[in-house]
């Protein structure tokens, strides 16, 4: 990129800054999936696959923040806001916000290109690359489909049957987040090491409910999380109009006046602290928060029950258990 132009450096800087943070959940699951299938500890394949997963995650976050109009990520300006700020401080012409969005879209696309480049390099480092490639390709398509279902629900949800809102939200969780956060990374690592179909199925029995619990925890934090630990404004999901399982449960259980108040508040970017507190109160009063916590507990139980029967070495099981607990008990 430096050979193209020195003007490209902000794109690389944005990728470096974003990819330097995070929990590395996907890369770690990929690594332990490799180890559980008999892969050697110091091998290139799971590292290259982990790089590809992290770069794909960065691309997804960049684009997601544009879609959700989120100005912060991990306690710092989101990538599109970084470019808008660059426009302001440079005194450039035309619309700074439009420039920020356009530059961030291209940065996310560059991440996708780098991710593909990294995963292509895996093929030279592992003999069992074909199955892993199939999983990697499926993961990328699923995320795009899940993201579309998410934004569709924001605009079409109010006109759709309230009785199916929870199941629709669960479908979004599965394809936008759960599969690519846990199931697919673990499966990619296993497939790279030549895992059998039975082992991959056992991996999925653990990782898919774990991923769904992980996203439900994220949904709770998006409404009730502490900004000092989440790195995002309090109640941000409410301002973005996210129709999560938590919100769907609240709308389903609320009486008509409270349901109407919650509906009217969703998706308003100018919600103040008092407005957020009022909507939080409605969600709590319907029992939706408690119901979501029970769902997290049930899904976590299924995941860890499956993990206890997983036929892998003890160190692999211990590592997967630690990752699973961190995913569902997190505060950020």
N, C-alpha and C positions, 0 to 999 in steps of 0.2 A: 504493500500500500504506500510506503514511503516513496517508492519509485514513481508512483502515479502522480502524487502531488503532496507537498507538505500540508495543504489544506485538508487532507483526509485525516490528519492526526486526531481531531476531536471525536471522530467515529470510533477509532481504535481506543481512545481514552475512555469513552463511554462504556465500551464493552469490557475493558479491563476493570474499570471501577465497579461495574455491576457484577461481573463474574468473580470478583475477589471476595464477595460476601456470600451469605447463605449458609445453609446447614449441610450441603453436600449429600443430602439424603439419597438422591437417585444414584449418584456415583458410588456411594457406599453400598447400597443394596445390590448394585451391579457387581461390585467386587466380591461381596459375600455370596452372591449367586454363583459366581465363577468358582469360588473356593468350595462351596457346598457340592459342586459337581465334579470335584477332583482337580481343579485348576491349581497350578503352581503359585505360591505366594508372590514371587517376584517376576511377574510376566507382563509383557507389553500390552497384550490384548485388552484386559479389563481396564487398564489405565487409559488407553485410547478411547475405548467405549465410554468411560466415565467422562472424559473431556467432551465427547460428542453430546452426551446427555446434559452436561452443564451448559454447553453453548446453546443447545435447543431450549433449555429452561430459560436462559437469558433472553433469547428471542421471544419466547412466550410472554415473559414478564414485560418486555418493552412494548409489545403490541397490546397486551392486556391493559397496561396503564393508559395507553391512548384511548382504547375502547371505553374504559371506565372513567376517563377524565381524572385520573389520580395524579396529583402533583408530587407525591412523595413515595419513596420505596426504600425500605430498610432504614428509615430515619433520615434519608437524604433526598434531594430533588430527583424525580423520575427523569428518565432519559429525555423525553420530549421537553420537559421543563428546563433541563440543562441547556438544550439547544435554543430554546426561547430566550433564556438568560444571556446566552452568547450573542444572540441577535441584538438584545437591548444594550449590552455593554460595548458592543462593537459599533453601535450607531448606524446599523445597516438600514436599507430602504425596505418598503413594503411591510407586509404583515408578519410580525415576529412569531405569533402563535402558529400560523400556518407553516412557517419555516420550521419551527420546532417539531411539529407533527410529521412533516415530510422527512426531515432529517432522521427522526427517530424510527420511522417506518423503514427507511433504508438501512439504518444501523441494525434493526432487527433482522432484516433480510440478509445482511452481511453475516450476522450470527448463524443464521440457517445455513448459509453457504459454508462457513467454517465448520459447522457441526457435521455436515455431509462429508466434507473433506476428511475430518478426523475419523468418522465411522468407516469411510472407504479404506483408510489406512489399517483398520482393524483386520481386514481380510488377509493382509500379508503377515499378520501376527498370530492368527488362529486358524486351525484347520476346519473348524465347524462354523464358518461364517455365514453360510446360506440361511440356516434357520434363524440365527440372530438377526440377519438383515431383514427377514420377513417380519419379525417382531418389531424391529425398529421402524420399518415402513408403516406397519399397522398403527403403531403408537402415534406417529406424526399425523396420520389421517384422522385418528380418533379425537385427538386434541382439537383439531380444526372443526370437526363436526360438533364436539361438545361445546366449544366456544360459541358457535353459531346458535346452538340450542339455548345457550345462556342469554345471549342478547335478544333472541326471539322471544323468550319468556318475559323479558322486561317490558316489551312493547305489546305482546299479544296476551300475556298472562291475565290481565284484568278482564278480558272478554272471554276467557276460556273457563270451563267448569272448575269451580273451586274444589270439588270433591276429588279431582285428579291432580291437583297442584303439587301435592307431596310426592307422588310417583314421578311426575315430570321433573321436579327438582332433584330427585334421587338419580334419575337418568342423566341429568346434567353433571352431577357429582361423579358418576361412574366414568363418563367418557371425557369430560373436561379435565378431571383431576386424578381420580383414584387409579385408573389404569396407568397413566404416564408417571404418576408420582411413586408408585410402589410395584404394581404387578409387572409392568413391562420392563423396568430396569432390572428387577430380580431375574426375570425370565431371560433377558438378553445375556446377562452374565452366565446363567446356567447353560444356555444354548451355545455360547462361545466355547465352553469347556466340554461340550458334547453330552449334555444332560439328556436322559431318557424322557419320553413323553410322560411317564408316571411321575418323575421328579418335577418336571415343569408343572404338571397339574397340582402336585403337592405344594409347590411354591405359590401357585395362584390361590390355593385354598387359604393360605396364610396372608398373602400380600393384598388381595383385592379387598376383603373386609377391613384390613388395616388402612388401606388407602381411603376407603369411604369414611372411616372414623377420623382419619387425619383431616379430611376436607370438612367434615362436620365441626371439628374443633376450630378450624379456620373460620367457618361461618359464625360460630359463637364469638370468636375474637373480633370478627369484623363489626360486631354490634356492641359487645360488652367489654372488649379488650382495653387495656391501659395503653394509651398512646406512647408512654415512656418505654414500654417494652415491645409493642407491636411495630413502632416506627411509622404508624399511619394515624390520621386524625380519628378521634372517638366517633363511633357510629358511621364510619365511612361507607359501609355497605348500604346503609339506609339512604344516604345521599345519592348513591349510585343506582338505587332502585333494584338491588339484587333480590331476586325472588328465590331465596335459598329454602332449604328444608325448614329451617327455623322460622322464617317468615311465613311459609306456606302452612305450617302447623298453627301459627298464631291466627292467620286469616280464617282457617278452617274452624277454629275453636271460639273465636271472638263473636260476641253478639253484634247485630248489624251496626249500631252506632260506633263501636270500637273498631270493627272491621273497616268501616268507611273512613274513619280517622287515620288508620294505619295505611290504607290504600292511598289516601290523599297526600300523606307525608312521604311516601316512597318516591325516590327519584328526584327530589328537590335539592340541588347542590347548595342552596343557601340555608339549609337547616342549621339553626343555632344550637348551642348547648341545651337550652331549655326544651327545644323541639325534640332533640335526640332523647333527652331524659323522658319526655312524655311518651314517645314511641316505644322506648325500652320498657316503660311501665306497662304499656298495653301488652307487649310480648310476654313479660313476666306473668301478668295477671291471668293470661289464658292458659298457663301451664306449658307453653311451647318450649321455654328454656329448659325446664325439668325434663320434658319429653325428649328433647334433643340430647341432653346428657345421658338419658337412659339408652338412647340409640347408640351413642358413642360407646357406652359400657357394653352393650350387647354385641356390637360389631367387634370391639376389642377382644371380648371373651372368645368369639368365634376364631379370631385370628390367632390368639395365643393357644387355644386348644389345638388348632391345626399345627402350630409350630411345635408343640410338645410331641407330636407324632412324626415329625419330619426326620427322615433318616439321613442325617448329616452329622459330621463331627461335632463334638461338644463346643469347641471354640466358635464354630460357625453359628450354632444355635444360640450361644450366649450373645454373640454380636448382633444377630437378628432380633433377639429379645430386647437388647438395649436400644437399638434403633426404633423398634416398635413402641416401646415405652416413651421414648423421647418424642415420637410423632404424635401420640394421643394425649400426652400430659403437658405439652408445651404451653407457654404463655405468650409466645411471639411467633 
